[in-house]
Amino acid sequence: MRIAIVGTGFWARYQIPAWQELEGVEIVAAYNRTRSKAEEMAQKFRISKVL
């Protein structure tokens, strides 16, 4: 399953690592209305694309 994270606020810090622990799940993109927040989370969790 390939997913995108929409919203990289407080809860994303917990949701992203949980998704990354699941076999067969790949986070392919991150989005936030404040792009810099999405970029920060993408870098921290090695997500390749920021929308």
Buried (B, 14 or more C-beta within 10 A) or exposed (E): EEEEBEBBEEEBEEBBEEBEEEEEEEBEBBBBEEEEBBBBBBEBBEBEEBE
